Amino acid sequence: MTDSRDAATVAESLRLEGDFSADEFEDVVERFGSLENRLRSFPSGSVVLILAMKERDQTSQRTTLEADVIGHPRLMATSVELDRDAALVEVRDDLIRQLTDRQNRGEPRQNRHLRENDPS
């Protein structure tokens, strides 16, 4: 596991694109607090998060959150929620799920079995 001082953070990794304004950055970082916990397993500078919203405040609005982690395939979460906050929560939670699934698939089955049945 990465030392928390050298771990990736949302604030250093996040880029806003599309119909987001620069003054929304701090609010988005705050809303992505639970994603920050998941990013701690990656070294600082190894993660790029790109949050984009297209056609804001229209019925065709689409929010995407892409995660590029060095050495791993790109992950993408999308939402068609019209409410900005609901869309942020949806893409955040989906990306956390994808990161967790990727980590669980990468663990050797034998080690996972031993951990689940360890009597200590």
C-alpha positions in Angstrom: 0.0 0.0 0.0 1.2 3.5 -0.7 2.3 5.8 2.1 -0.6 8.4 2.5 1.8 11.3 2.0 2.8 9.9 -1.4 -0.7 8.7 -2.4 -2.9 10.0 -5.3 -5.5 12.5 -4.3 -8.6 13.8 -6.1 -7.4 17.4 -6.0 -4.1 16.6 -7.8 -5.6 14.2 -10.2 -8.9 15.9 -11.3 -9.3 17.9 -14.5 -12.7 19.6 -15.3 -13.8 19.7 -18.9 -16.9 20.6 -20.9 -19.6 22.6 -19.2 -17.9 22.8 -15.8 -16.4 26.1 -14.7 -13.2 26.5 -12.7 -15.0 27.8 -9.7 -16.8 24.4 -9.3 -13.4 22.6 -8.7 -13.4 22.8 -4.9 -17.0 21.7 -4.6 -16.4 18.7 -6.9 -13.2 17.7 -4.9 -15.3 17.8 -1.7 -18.1 15.7 -3.2 -15.5 13.1 -4.4 -14.2 12.6 -0.8 -15.1 8.9 -0.8 -13.2 8.4 -4.1 -10.2 9.9 -2.4 -10.1 7.0 0.0 -10.0 4.6 -2.9 -7.2 6.5 -4.7 -4.9 6.2 -1.7 -3.8 2.8 -3.0 -2.1 4.5 -6.0 1.1 6.5 -6.0 0.9 10.3 -6.3 1.0 11.3 -10.0 -0.2 8.0 -11.3 -3.9 8.8 -11.7 -5.6 11.3 -14.0 -9.3 11.9 -13.4 -11.2 13.7 -16.2 -14.7 15.0 -15.3 -16.8 16.3 -18.2 -20.4 17.5 -18.6 -21.9 18.0 -22.0 -25.1 19.9 -22.9 -25.6 21.1 -19.3 -29.1 21.8 -18.2 -30.6 20.2 -21.2 -32.5 16.9 -21.4 -29.5 15.4 -23.3 -27.0 16.3 -20.5 -24.3 13.6 -20.0 -21.7 13.5 -17.3 -18.6 11.3 -17.6 -15.8 10.6 -15.2 -12.7 8.9 -16.7 -9.8 7.4 -14.7 -6.5 6.8 -16.3 -4.2 4.9 -13.9 -0.7 4.2 -15.1 -0.4 0.5 -16.1 -4.1 -0.1 -16.2 -6.9 0.2 -18.8 -9.0 3.3 -18.7 -12.1 3.3 -16.6 -15.2 5.3 -17.4 -18.4 6.1 -15.4 -21.3 7.9 -17.0 -24.6 9.5 -15.8 -27.5 11.1 -17.6 -28.9 12.6 -14.4 -30.1 16.2 -14.9 -29.2 17.3 -11.4 -25.5 18.1 -11.2 -25.1 16.8 -7.7 -26.9 13.5 -8.4 -24.8 13.0 -11.5 -21.6 13.6 -9.6 -22.6 11.1 -6.9 -23.5 8.5 -9.6 -20.2 8.7 -11.5 -18.2 8.8 -8.3 -19.9 5.7 -6.9 -19.6 3.8 -10.2 -15.9 4.6 -10.5 -15.3 3.5 -6.9 -17.1 0.2 -7.8 -15.0 -0.3 -10.9 -11.7 0.4 -9.1 -12.7 -2.1 -6.3 -13.8 -4.7 -8.8 -10.5 -4.4 -10.7 -8.5 -4.8 -7.5 -10.5 -7.8 -6.4 -10.0 -9.5 -9.8 -6.3 -9.0 -9.5 -5.9 -10.8 -6.2 -4.9 -14.5 -6.4 -7.9 -16.6 -5.5 -5.9 -18.7 -3.0 -4.9 -15.6 -1.0 -8.4 -14.3 -0.9 -9.7 -17.7 0.3 -7.1 -17.8 3.1 -8.0 -14.3 4.2 -11.8 -15.1 4.4 -11.2 -18.2 6.4 -8.4 -17.0 8.6 -9.4 -17.7 12.3 -7.2 -14.9 13.7 
